[in-house]
Amino acid sequence: MAESQDDGRLAGRLAALAALGFVLVIPPLLARFDRVDRVFGVPVLWAYLYLVWVVVIGLVAAVCARSR
């Protein structure tokens, strides 16, 4: 019974992270970062997308590592 409860929590956390990742890349939010400016020579939009990608992957790794 404890394993199924842990699996349910893990699934819930991963679903929440998927929702967070989705919200961070919806067009109205992306439009805020679509500028001519650059960060370390990279367009702001690309830097934002890369940062979101790294953060979501890191959070998924942390959640999965903690669940074991």
Secondary structure as the mmCIF struct_conf table of DSSP 4:
data_model
#
loop_
_struct_conf.conf_type_id
_struct_conf.id
_struct_conf.beg_label_comp_id
_struct_conf.beg_label_asym_id
_struct_conf.beg_label_seq_id
_struct_conf.end_label_comp_id
_struct_conf.end_label_asym_id
_struct_conf.end_label_seq_id
HELX_RH_AL_P HELX_RH_AL_P1 ALA A 2 LEU A 24
TURN_TY1_P TURN_TY1_P1 VAL A 25 VAL A 25
BEND BEND1 ILE A 26 ILE A 26
HELX_RH_AL_P HELX_RH_AL_P2 PRO A 27 PHE A 33
BEND BEND2 VAL A 36 VAL A 36
STRN STRN1 ARG A 38 VAL A 39
TURN_TY1_P TURN_TY1_P2 PHE A 40 GLY A 41
STRN STRN2 VAL A 42 PRO A 43
HELX_RH_AL_P HELX_RH_AL_P3 VAL A 44 SER A 67
#
